[in-house]
Amino acid sequence: MISSYLGKSEAFDSAVADFAVNCADRVEQDDQAIITVVKSGRIEAKS
């Protein structure tokens, strides 16, 4: 049913893919920031 609204263009597919890549990039940046702060001793991490 949704496909009739989206049509045959790949615009939606591209937008979802771009969103996913941007989210993954942000998660990697956030992870690196947390690692940096933990290594500096500013916060303690427990697993």
N, CA, C and O of each residue as an XYZ file, in Angstrom:
188
protein
N       0.813     -1.190      0.000
C       0.000      0.000      0.000
C       0.865      1.266      0.000
O       0.570      2.227     -0.710
N       1.912      1.256      0.786
C       2.793      2.429      0.838
C       3.470      2.640     -0.514
O       3.728      3.778     -0.908
N       3.753      1.568     -1.214
C       4.450      1.697     -2.491
C       3.681      2.567     -3.486
O       4.281      3.222     -4.338
N       2.368      2.569     -3.374
C       1.596      3.414     -4.290
C       1.818      4.901     -3.988
O       1.723      5.736     -4.887
N       2.109      5.227     -2.749
C       2.402      6.624     -2.385
C       3.829      7.009     -2.758
O       4.097      8.152     -3.129
N       4.735      6.050     -2.657
C       6.144      6.345     -2.912
C       6.481      6.380     -4.394
O       7.409      7.078     -4.801
N       5.754      5.649     -5.188
C       6.024      5.621     -6.617
C       7.230      4.770     -6.941
O       7.688      3.976     -6.120
N       7.733      4.943     -8.136
C       8.838      4.112     -8.612
C      10.206      4.784     -8.442
O      11.237      4.190     -8.759
N      10.209      5.980     -7.958
C      11.455      6.705     -7.759
C      12.260      6.070     -6.627
O      11.704      5.457     -5.716
N      13.560      6.229     -6.704
C      14.431      5.729     -5.638
C      14.710      6.803     -4.584
O      15.583      6.627     -3.734
N      13.982      7.899     -4.638
C      14.224      9.006     -3.704
C      14.031      8.569     -2.256
O      14.845      8.898     -1.393
N      12.966      7.835     -1.989
C      12.719      7.389     -0.609
C      13.807      6.421     -0.162
O      14.328      6.534      0.948
N      14.150      5.468     -1.026
C      15.202      4.508     -0.707
C      16.514      5.230     -0.387
O      17.199      4.897      0.580
N      16.844      6.204     -1.199
C      18.081      6.962     -0.982
C      18.028      7.750      0.318
O      19.019      7.822      1.044
N      16.879      8.338      0.611
C      16.730      9.113      1.842
C      16.882      8.221      3.069
O      17.530      8.611      4.040
N      16.294      7.033      3.035
C      16.408      6.105      4.164
C      17.847      5.625      4.310
O      18.363      5.525      5.423
N      18.489      5.329      3.190
C      19.887      4.893      3.236
C      20.787      5.997      3.781
O      21.660      5.730      4.607
N      20.587      7.225      3.332
C      21.373      8.358      3.840
C      21.159      8.544      5.334
O      22.109      8.791      6.078
N      19.915      8.425      5.770
C      19.601      8.555      7.193
C      20.332      7.480      8.004
O      20.903      7.769      9.055
N      20.308      6.246      7.509
C      20.965      5.147      8.213
C      22.474      5.369      8.307
O      23.071      5.130      9.356
N      23.082      5.817      7.231
C      24.526      6.077      7.233
C      24.856      7.207      8.201
O      25.828      7.115      8.950
N      24.059      8.266      8.191
C      24.284      9.386      9.113
C      24.141      8.945     10.559
O      24.916      9.369     11.416
N      23.158      8.099     10.838
C      22.979      7.585     12.204
C      24.182      6.746     12.624
O      24.677      6.880     13.743
N      24.646      5.890     11.733
C      25.805      5.048     12.046
C      27.046      5.900     12.295
O      27.818      5.628     13.214
N      27.233      6.923     11.479
C      28.371      7.830     11.678
C      28.284      8.511     13.035
O      29.290      8.645     13.733
N      27.097      8.936     13.405
C      26.913      9.623     14.690
C      27.187      8.688     15.856
O      27.796      9.090     16.847
N      26.741      7.443     15.744
C      26.998      6.458     16.806
C      28.497      6.246     16.963
O      28.997      6.173     18.086
N      29.216      6.147     15.857
C      30.667      5.985     15.933
C      31.320      7.190     16.598
O      32.239      7.028     17.400
N      30.858      8.393     16.275
C      31.397      9.608     16.890
C      31.103      9.622     18.389
O      31.967      9.966     19.195
N      29.891      9.249     18.752
C      29.519      9.212     20.168
C      30.347      8.181     20.927
O      30.816      8.445     22.034
N      30.522      7.009     20.328
C      31.335      5.971     20.969
C      32.758      6.454     21.193
O      33.331      6.241     22.261
N      33.330      7.106     20.182
C      34.694      7.607     20.326
C      34.776      8.671     21.417
O      35.746      8.716     22.174
N      33.765      9.518     21.496
C      33.749     10.554     22.540
C      33.695      9.916     23.927
O      34.375     10.371     24.847
N      32.900      8.877     24.079
C      32.807      8.199     25.377
C      34.138      7.537     25.724
O      34.600      7.629     26.861
N      34.750      6.876     24.757
C      36.040      6.233     24.993
C      37.077      7.265     25.417
O      37.855      7.021     26.339
N      37.092      8.401     24.759
C      38.048      9.465     25.085
C      37.848      9.959     26.514
O      38.817     10.142     27.251
N      36.616     10.170     26.899
C      36.329     10.674     28.248
C      36.677      9.632     29.317
O      37.205      9.974     30.375
N      36.380      8.372     29.035
C      36.719      7.315     29.991
C      38.234      7.211     30.136
O      38.746      7.122     31.251
N      38.948      7.220     29.021
C      40.409      7.121     29.079
C      41.032      8.300     29.804
O      42.087      8.161     30.422
N      40.390      9.460     29.735
C      40.937     10.640     30.411
C      40.696     10.592     31.916
O      41.289     11.363     32.671
N      39.821      9.684     32.349
C      39.529      9.561     33.770
C      38.402     10.457     34.251
O      38.084     10.465     35.441
N      37.797     11.205     33.354
C      36.712     12.113     33.765
C      35.471     11.360     34.216
O      34.724     11.834     35.072
N      35.252     10.177     33.634
C      34.159      9.321     34.083
C      34.671      7.891     34.174
O      35.672      7.538     33.551
N      33.982      7.081     34.950
C      34.345      5.678     35.108
C      33.321      4.825     34.361
O      32.116      5.068     34.426
N      33.828      3.833     33.660
C      32.934      2.915     32.949
C      33.035      1.547     33.582
O      34.123      1.078     33.914
N      31.892      0.915     33.746
C      31.842     -0.447     34.273
C      31.131     -1.311     33.244
O      30.203     -0.867     32.568
N      31.583     -2.551     33.140
C      30.905     -3.452     32.207
C      30.329     -4.636     32.928
O      29.720     -5.504     32.303
